[in-house]
């Protein structure tokens, strides 16, 4: 090493240039490092300060927006892990392709319709299916597919009496046994939608058959408990319905493989024009905060109802009736929401609340009171800019005092940012520049694997895929043995 250094010294000396000392080298390195750090800090600061947001069309990962100075900045899905553009190929199983899919979609006698399942919290099962059928990223060739979508409207079917829990379980197993590609990957490249607090527990044997699959759900569960029925435990002790995700011993949600999706907001509120109810100016809102929901024996909800009785001029919490002559209509429901600056969204039977997403469309700042909640698209949305998360252990006058202390200009700023981002909660056609579908597709792309294998998949020197009996994949005929 010494001779090389000596040669360099003689070369530089021959050109009458100063020697490059260790001090110079360290100084150059510090300049490069400082430039890198400053650039990253500048990029980060720009990505969190914005007023107007719009998703660029096409497959670009960039979200273009204009900041307060009028400069155009780009907020994007990170290239690392997502790629520079969408290049997905998704195969959507046809309802006539596999025996059993139709009952999972329309019930045992076929009387349930897709249109009848569009409304309510569970309409995402239908919407995502219909959107993928028309998607440019859909392929009709299984051999070139990155992912496979399994359509099923089981929450709606179950609620409408189309299938019993036992029938749902049996039918799912029957369907999976007819899918060679599911067997090839152990289900890792197959997508299922479970859009309620029950999560994948609607399929009782989920832990055996689809524990490696990609589950789209608005409902995480990290505080799962043993199922309980209504008993003499008192308010807040009995957990209620036995099909809820967080009444189970094991969570069906895995943050590494599954995807949180937005809830299904009433289509009449998500239109850009002629919405069911329009927001009110802050100056015309009667209440500081509102909570619209049933108590359901939940401690947090009961505390909010009692708090409203103590401070009726600040917190509105009317008794809601969802049946009978005094049933609250959709218009009245949203009129209540829009009459407050803050919309409180406590947990109920499960940790998520549709009220959180509805708040954005009446331009009411959502206050999440659910410690275990998970929110969609966290790699691109900074939720501190558009909402408040309050500890469930701090429900009381101090919460109202805090909300009351927030200046209107800050509330307006949060409302404005939420107004620009709420398009990500809308299940709009792919032609729209911004939608929940765009976000879901980006998250799905992150799950794509180039190679597929499972405990029952093997391969030979010539690249052929075989099963345990050395039968080539192209000859795997249903029914296929499942684990």
BAPATOR-154798 format. One record per residue (C-alpha): x, y negated, z. Coordinates in steps of 0.2 Angstrom, whole numbers, plus 5000, padded with zeros to 4 digits. Each point is the difference from the previous one (the first is absolute). Example, Ala and Ser with C-alpha at 12.3 -4.5 7.8 and 13.67 -1.06 7.14 Angstrom:
% residues 2
506250225039
500649834997
This chain:
% residues 483
500050005000
501549885004
500650014982
498349964993
499949855011
501849954995
499550014981
498549905003
501049875008
501349994986
498649984987
499249865009
501749925003
500450014981
498449904997
500549875013
498350035010
499950005019
500050175009
498350085004
500250035018
498950105012
499349835006
499449964982
499250184999
499149985016
499449834995
499350064983
499150155009
499249885012
499449894986
499250144991
499250075016
499349835005
499349984982
499150175001
499349965018
499349834995
499250064984
499150145010
499449885013
499449884986
499150144991
499250055017
499449825004
499249984983
499150165001
499149955016
499549824996
498749994987
498349934996
499450074984
500250194996
499550094984
500550184995
500949994983
499150114987
500750164992
501250115009
501249885007
500350015019
500049815002
498749905009
500149824993
499649855011
500249825002
500849935017
499649845009
501349904989
499250064984
501450124996
499650174993
500650145010
499950194999
499450125013
500250184995
499950185005
501850045005
500950084985
500950125012
498850145002
498749934988
501049974984
499949854989
498450044991
498550125001
500350164990
498850125008
499150144992
498550075010
498950144996
498249995006
499250175002
498350014990
498550055010
499650144988
501850064999
500050095017
498650095008
499549915017
500449824995
498249964996
499450055017
501349905008
499449854990
498150024999
499650135013
499450184999
498549964989
500749864990
498849875006
501249875007
500649884987
501649904999
499049845000
499250055016
501750025008
500749834994
499349905015
500749995018
501750035007
500250164990
499849944982
501950004997
499950194996
498949964985
500849834995
501850075000
499550154990
499049904987
501549874999
501350144997
498950084986
500249834991
501849975005
501449984987
501050115012
498850144998
500750154990
498950154993
501650115000
500450095016
501750044995
500549824999
499149945015
501049935015
498550015011
498350095001
498449925006
498650115008
498349914999
498850035015
498749905008
499950115016
499649865012
498549954991
499550174996
500150055018
499149855006
498550034988
499950195004
500750064984
501350125009
500350055017
501750005009
500250194997
499549984981
501249854998
501450115007
499650154990
499849904984
501749915002
500950165002
499150074985
500549854989
501850005005
500250194996
499649954982
501549884999
501650074994
500849835001
499549985018
500850165004
501649954990
500449855011
499150065016
498849864997
501349865001
499549924984
498150015003
499049855006
498450015011
498949855006
499350015017
499249835003
499350005018
500550025018
499950194997
501450004989
500650174993
499150085014
498550014989
500950154993
500250105015
501550104994
501049854994
501450045011
500250174991
499849954982
500349814997
501249955014
501349964986
498849914988
499849814998
498549945010
499249834996
499149935015
499649845009
500250105016
501650045009
500050095017
501450005012
499050015016
499050164996
499250095015
499050165003
498249994993
498849945013
498149995000
498949885008
500050045019
500049925017
501749924998
499249835000
500349854987
501550014990
500450185006
499050104988
500749994983
498550054989
499950094984
501050154998
500649984982
501049845003
501950014996
500549935017
499050135009
501150144994
501550085008
501149964984
500049854989
499750044981
500949834996
501950004997
500749834997
501450074989
498950094987
498349935001
499349834995
498949875009
498749934988
498849855003
498250035006
498649994988
499349825001
498249974992
500349964982
498849865001
501349915011
501550034990
499449924984
500949834996
498349934995
498250025007
500550095016
498750055012
500649875013
501249854998
501249945014
499649855010
501249865003
500950015017
499149855006
498350084998
500350165009
499150015016
501150135009
501850025004
499950194998
498850134996
499950195003
498750094990
499850195004
499350135011
500750035018
500150194997
500650025018
501749934996
500949905013
500649874988
498449974992
499150005017
501249875006
499749894985
498150015002
500249955019
501249864995
498749934988
498749995014
501349905010
500449884986
498550004988
500549834993
501750074994
499750194996
498650074991
499550185003
498250034995
499250175004
500050094983
498650114994
500450114985
498350074998
498149955003
499249844997
501449895008
501350094989
501449874996
500149984981
501649984990
499749814997
499749975019
501550105004
501249904990
499149845005
500550045018
501850044995
500249834991
499449905014
501650025010
501849954998
500650175006
499350174997
500450135013
500450184994
500150125015
500250194998
498550105001
499950194998
501649984991
501449884998
499549914984
498649884997
499249954984
499649845008
501849954998
499950014981
498349925000
500749855009
501049944986
498549984988
499149885012
501749915003
500050045019
501850045008
499950185005
500650045018
500550185001
499750085018
500550184996
501850045006
500250164988
499449924984
500950024984
499849884985
500350024982
501449954989
501249945014
501549994988
499249854992
498849925012
500549915015
498550015012
500649875012
499649874986
498250064998
499450075016
500250025019
500350165010
499549995018
500450135014
498550105004
500549985019
499849814999
498249984995
499349865011
499949815002
501949994996
499650064983
498749874996
501249875008
501450054988
498850004985
499349835005
501849935001
500450034982
499949844989
498850004986
501449974988
500850165004
498350094999
499849924982
501850064996
499650185005
498350004991
500849934984
501450145000
498750135003
498949934986
501450034988
500550175006
498250085002
500050064982
501050145007
498550065010
498950014984
499850164990
499949914984
500450074982
501850024995
499849854988
499949885014
501749935004
499850035019
499150155008
500150145013
500350124986
501649904996
500650025018
499550195001
500950044983
501649925006
499950095017
499750164990
501549974989
501150015016
499450185003
500550074983
501250145000
501050054985
500150185006
498650115007
500250145012
499250095015
500350155011
499150114987
501049924985
501650074993
501149974985
501250104989
501649964991
499149954984
498949875009
498450105000
498949985015
499350175008
499050055014
500550135014
499650144988
501149924986
498549964989
500449844990
499049855004
499150004983
499250165005
499449955017
498150044999
498749965013
499550045013
501749965006
500650065017
500049855012
501149995016
